[in-house]
Amino acid sequence: MENIAAPLLLILFVRRQIERGHSVRSGLELFIANSQSEWVLEVRMWLMRRDQGATNEKILSQMTSQRQILLSVLEKGLAGQSVLPLLIQLQDDFVEACEAQIQQHVQSLPFKLMIPLFLFIFPAFLILLLGPLLL
Amino acid sequence: MSMTFFMISLIGFAIAHRILLIFVPTSKKNFVRRFIGAFFIGLTLIFFRKISSLIFILGIFLFTQLFLSVVFEKLRQKEFEKWIFALIDEVILHLRTNKSMKASIEAALTSIKKEEIRKEFEKIYANSLNIQNKVTKKEPLKPQNIFAELYELDQLRFSTLEQVILYRKHLKLIYTLRHKSGQAAFQARIQAMILLFIFIFLSLAMVFFFGWNRLETFFVTACLPMTLGLILVFRMGSWFKWKI
């Protein structure tokens, strides 16, 4: 599992850099250099196209609404606006969303675990228990 | 046929190599691990007479060796994570008394009560002082990255203490989120461990009732779906795609 959702990790990187007195861009670059998530490629593309002055609508349309909002906030930050309070607010919302998703996963896991249990582990026990008796 | 003999002799060579490695003076931990390994191989050679069973069991053993090294590394990292917050708290305390960052870190290191952890941290700290040992920030909770970050914070123009407090908050959030997302995986792993123990005890009971010779084929056959099932249970806990 990616331990932390990629958008939340991006917020953490950018927030950290702003708090240290660096720019939003340095936070984005740090995220691109350090995150192992697949979303990095999209963020890199988004940043590159933004720097070239091209539109990012196509890339953004493929993302979830939360990611779109985050990138629009970062866009403002790259333009020189103060985004730290917004990022803190977004971080709290994202943490809540992540916790809800984890809870959902924990609840559905016992049912999903039935599959390997019935397909592999149960037959293994049957072979071990009934095999010597049938021989 | 000659290929089979060649393969078996290769396995034999690998086993002999591993056994001989015991006598190479290394750390105490490695010596114990290798001794247990050699003991297990010895037991396997005594009990499993069929070549197919022997290859199968030794295959599982070698696979477990690879798997265990990853597990040990993760456990070590988790142990570090437990202590890292205590260390940063101590650093903050010393910084409040107007000590420099270097003096605060060194004082904080001496305050760690568990000797093993203290020694490891001191080693990592000494390494992180070396400029040539560049660290990556891919793993924010690794001690070497934390020492490097603390040094970087010391270079900043504004309040170091405030920055360290913010950094601690940042790390705590990462730690809490990781801990929560690891809950599901932990649940699945516990289930897999319980199933494994039941399987082992059941196998022992069956050996007791029917004898090894009658059970050997069934045991080896049952091991395959069991291993597959356990791997799946282990993996399913962490199969998770973020929707945000």
Interface residues (C-beta under 8 A of the other chain):
Chain A: M1 E2 N3 I4 A5 A6 P7 L8 L12 R15 R16 E19 R20 G21 L30 A33 N34 Q36 T64 Q66 R67 F94 V95 A97 C98 E99 Q101 I102 H105 V106 L109 K112 L113 I115 P116 L117 L119 F120 I121 P123 A124 F125 I127 L128 L129 G131 P132 L135
Chain B: T136 K137 K138 L153 L156 R157 F158 Q163 L166 Y167 H170 L173 I174 L177 R178 K180 S181 G182 Q183 A184 A185 Q187 A188 Q191 L195 F199 L202 S203 M206 F209 F210 R214 L215 T217 F218 F219 T221 A222 C223 L224 P225 M226 L228 G229 L230 L232 V233 M236 G237 S238 W239 F240 W242 K243 I244
